[in-house]
Amino acid sequence: MWDSERHTLFGEVGIVDGRYHDDDEFIVSAAAAAGSGSILVTEDGRLRTRLVELGIAVEHGFSVVDIAGALAIQSNQAAGHRPA
């Protein structure tokens, strides 16, 4: 999903320390840089689990969901509900 009304382009982002696979560093860092209320959407269950278990998502103010979760958020927003 792409929301042209709500997007941000980052030239550089800081690295988020944590015990997750280094191949995921860029996406985790971008989600953290986007700030409070951002949503990282990934089908990588191990990454979602690690970010929640380690508190990285909460610490950096973003949510992490799979595609089904993202679609549910989109559906709620379309129905006029604000995300949790």
GUROBA-14024 format. One line per 5 residues: number of its first residue (from 1); their letters; for each residue y, x, z of N, C-alpha, C, O, CB. Coordinates in steps of 0.02 Angstrom, whole numbers, plus 50000, padded with zeros to 5 digits. Last residue first. Glycine has a CB too. Example, Ala and Ser with C-alpha at 12.3 -4.5 7.8 and 13.67 -1.06 7.14 Angstrom:
<nodes>
2 = SA = 49888:50642:50354:49947:50684:50357:50002:50645:50394:50057:50670:50402:49970:50704:50286 ~ 49716:50660:50390:49775:50615:50390:49835:50660:50390:49834:50712:50423:49776:50565:50452
</nodes>
This chain:
<nodes>
84 = APRHG = 50104:49731:50823:50098:49745:50895:50119:49816:50910:50117:49837:50968:50027:49733:50919 ~ 50219:49667:50699:50162:49708:50720:50163:49723:50794:50217:49727:50824:50160:49773:50681 ~ 50270:49494:50695:50288:49565:50701:50226:49604:50723:50185:49578:50760:50346:49575:50752 ~ 50241:49368:50574:50226:49398:50639:50245:49471:50639:50237:49506:50589:50152:49389:50657 ~ 50253:49311:50449:50311:49311:50492:50299:49338:50562:50343:49332:50605:50338:49242:50498
79 = AAQNS = 50153:49326:50361:50155:49261:50396:50213:49258:50445:50222:49207:50480:50089:49249:50432 ~ 50171:49456:50326:50185:49405:50275:50191:49336:50306:50227:49293:50282:50131:49406:50221 ~ 50125:49515:50443:50195:49522:50425:50215:49469:50374:50270:49441:50378:50210:49592:50398 ~ 49989:49482:50435:50029:49458:50491:50103:49461:50476:50141:49415:50493:50014:49498:50553 ~ 49955:49554:50319:49947:49481:50320:49989:49451:50376:50022:49399:50366:49874:49463:50330
74 = QIALA = 49977:49685:50362:50015:49658:50306:50013:49582:50306:50064:49549:50295:49988:49686:50239 ~ 49880:49693:50462:49951:49702:50479:49994:49671:50425:50042:49635:50439:49968:49777:50488 ~ 49766:49677:50383:49780:49628:50435:49854:49632:50456:49886:49581:50466:49735:49639:50496 ~ 49774:49792:50306:49779:49727:50273:49795:49672:50323:49832:49626:50308:49714:49711:50235 ~ 49752:49886:50406:49816:49886:50370:49827:49819:50335:49882:49793:50335:49818:49943:50319
69 = GAIDV = 49621:49857:50441:49674:49850:50491:49742:49846:50458:49786:49809:50480:49671:49907:50540 ~ 49556:49890:50322:49553:49821:50346:49608:49808:50398:49639:49755:50398:49483:49807:50377 ~ 49582:50029:50320:49612:49985:50269:49611:49913:50291:49660:49877:50280:49575:49993:50203 ~ 49612:50078:50493:49576:50082:50429:49609:50033:50380:49658:50000:50397:49500:50067:50438 ~ 49747:50157:50585:49703:50102:50568:49665:50117:50504:49682:50162:50466:49743:50037:50561
64 = VSFGH = 49854:50211:50707:49805:50234:50658:49754:50178:50648:49722:50155:50695:49770:50301:50680 ~ 50029:50222:50743:49964:50188:50748:49918:50217:50695:49941:50243:50645:49971:50111:50740 ~ 50138:50337:50828:50112:50304:50768:50046:50270:50784:50012:50288:50832:50104:50353:50710 ~ 50194:50417:50931:50222:50351:50915:50197:50319:50851:50232:50276:50823:50293:50358:50910 ~ 50142:50530:50983:50190:50538:50928:50214:50472:50900:50252:50471:50851:50159:50578:50873
59 = EVAIG = 50056:50483:51083:50106:50534:51099:50160:50539:51046:50219:50551:51062:50072:50602:51107 ~ 49972:50399:51007:50018:50371:51057:50074:50420:51073:50132:50401:51076:49979:50353:51122 ~ 49904:50497:50928:49941:50441:50897:49992:50412:50946:50050:50402:50928:49892:50385:50874 ~ 49846:50580:51025:49895:50607:50978:49937:50551:50948:49998:50557:50943:49860:50647:50923 ~ 49744:50554:51113:49810:50527:51129:49865:50551:51081:49924:50542:51095:49829:50546:51198
54 = LEVLR = 49616:50586:51086:49659:50640:51109:49729:50617:51127:49769:50656:51153:49662:50694:51056 ~ 49567:50461:51041:49538:50494:51100:49584:50547:51129:49590:50553:51190:49471:50525:51082 ~ 49647:50443:50924:49652:50397:50980:49626:50430:51044:49660:50428:51095:49611:50332:50966 ~ 49610:50550:50845:49682:50539:50858:49692:50491:50917:49740:50498:50955:49716:50511:50796 ~ 49470:50533:50838:49499:50592:50871:49572:50580:50890:49594:50597:50945:49494:50653:50825
49 = TRLRG = 49459:50410:50767:49432:50417:50835:49465:50475:50871:49485:50468:50929:49357:50426:50833 ~ 49516:50445:50643:49544:50390:50683:49522:50397:50756:49563:50391:50802:49522:50321:50656 ~ 49425:50547:50604:49496:50562:50616:49528:50508:50659:49563:50523:50707:49534:50569:50549 ~ 49306:50474:50590:49310:50529:50638:49382:50546:50654:49399:50559:50712:49274:50591:50611 ~ 49339:50383:50488:49326:50360:50556:49329:50414:50608:49353:50403:50663:49258:50328:50559
44 = DETVL = 49440:50377:50364:49405:50431:50399:49397:50411:50472:49442:50420:50513:49442:50499:50392 ~ 49521:50291:50301:49451:50269:50308:49409:50322:50343:49349:50313:50351:49421:50252:50239 ~ 49686:50266:50360:49634:50310:50337:49565:50278:50347:49554:50243:50396:49637:50378:50372 ~ 49855:50257:50387:49798:50218:50362:49747:50266:50333:49762:50304:50286:49820:50165:50308 ~ 49969:50264:50511:49927:50307:50471:49865:50266:50451:49828:50243:50495:49907:50374:50510
39 = ISGSG = 50126:50197:50531:50055:50181:50531:50019:50229:50484:50035:50234:50425:50043:50107:50510 ~ 50267:50201:50645:50234:50217:50582:50159:50204:50588:50132:50201:50644:50247:50291:50562 ~ 50322:50178:50768:50309:50121:50726:50276:50136:50661:50257:50091:50624:50371:50086:50713 ~ 50413:50327:50780:50389:50267:50814:50380:50209:50765:50425:50193:50726:50436:50247:50869 ~ 50385:50446:50645:50411:50419:50707:50381:50354:50730:50332:50329:50702:50484:50411:50702
34 = AAAAA = 50360:50531:50543:50388:50466:50526:50413:50428:50587:50455:50384:50582:50337:50424:50489 ~ 50296:50635:50605:50365:50645:50585:50399:50578:50568:50459:50571:50577:50370:50692:50526 ~ 50167:50582:50618:50206:50597:50678:50280:50604:50661:50323:50581:50700:50180:50661:50711 ~ 50131:50575:50483:50133:50514:50524:50175:50525:50586:50215:50481:50605:50062:50491:50543 ~ 50136:50712:50451:50181:50665:50417:50187:50600:50457:50242:50573:50464:50157:50650:50346
29 = SVIFE = 50032:50762:50531:50101:50786:50541:50151:50739:50509:50204:50726:50538:50109:50856:50511 ~ 49924:50698:50473:49940:50686:50543:50012:50706:50557:50048:50670:50591:49891:50724:50590 ~ 49928:50754:50345:49936:50681:50353:49954:50663:50425:49994:50619:50437:49872:50645:50332 ~ 49909:50892:50368:49969:50868:50332:49980:50793:50344:50037:50772:50353:49961:50881:50258 ~ 49784:50903:50437:49847:50923:50468:49908:50892:50434:49954:50869:50468:49853:50998:50467
24 = DDDHY = 49660:50885:50387:49699:50824:50402:49769:50839:50430:49807:50793:50445:49661:50781:50451 ~ 49601:51006:50381:49615:50973:50317:49659:50911:50326:49691:50887:50279:49550:50954:50282 ~ 49570:51036:50513:49632:51063:50485:49649:51034:50416:49707:51038:50394:49628:51138:50480 ~ 49514:50903:50616:49500:50948:50559:49566:50971:50527:49611:50931:50516:49456:50912:50506 ~ 49578:50915:50784:49555:50875:50727:49547:50924:50669:49572:50980:50672:49605:50816:50711
19 = RGDVI = 49640:50944:50915:49573:50964:50893:49547:50914:50842:49500:50877:50854:49526:50967:50954 ~ 49814:50991:50893:49760:50947:50914:49694:50970:50886:49691:51011:50840:49773:50875:50892 ~ 49986:50991:50850:49928:51024:50878:49876:50973:50899:49893:50918:50922:49949:51068:50938 ~ 50066:50959:50705:50045:50926:50767:49982:50960:50791:49930:50959:50757:50033:50849:50755 ~ 50198:51045:50628:50126:51039:50636:50111:51007:50704:50140:51027:50755:50091:51107:50629
14 = GVEGF = 50341:50962:50558:50310:51007:50606:50236:50994:50612:50213:50938:50601:50343:51000:50674 ~ 50381:50953:50384:50364:50921:50447:50332:50972:50493:50301:51020:50470:50316:50860:50436 ~ 50497:50946:50250:50454:50985:50294:50440:50945:50357:50483:50908:50380:50485:51054:50311 ~ 50543:50838:50178:50539:50903:50147:50491:50947:50185:50449:50982:50156:50607:50936:50142 ~ 50490:50673:50168:50501:50730:50212:50494:50794:50173:50444:50804:50138:50453:50729:50272
9 = LTHRE = 50544:50515:50134:50520:50576:50102:50539:50635:50148:50598:50644:50164:50550:50585:50030 ~ 50497:50353:50178:50535:50412:50195:50503:50472:50160:50442:50478:50158:50537:50422:50272 ~ 50513:50175:50158:50479:50238:50147:50526:50295:50164:50587:50288:50164:50454:50243:50075 ~ 50532:50024:50138:50525:50063:50200:50483:50125:50187:50424:50128:50205:50492:50020:50255 ~ 50536:49970:50013:50593:49956:50058:50591:50000:50120:50643:50013:50151:50591:49882:50080
4 = SDWM = 50418:49997:49955:50476:50033:49930:50538:50021:49973:50586:50059:49969:50490:50012:49859 ~ 50271:50020:50020:50328:49975:50033:50390:50013:50013:50414:50056:50050:50330:49952:50108 ~ 50111:50022:49965:50175:50058:49963:50230:50008:49973:50234:49958:49937:50184:50097:49897 ~ 49941:50042:50000:50000:50000:50000:50062:50044:50000:50064:50097:50032:50000:49952:50061
</nodes>
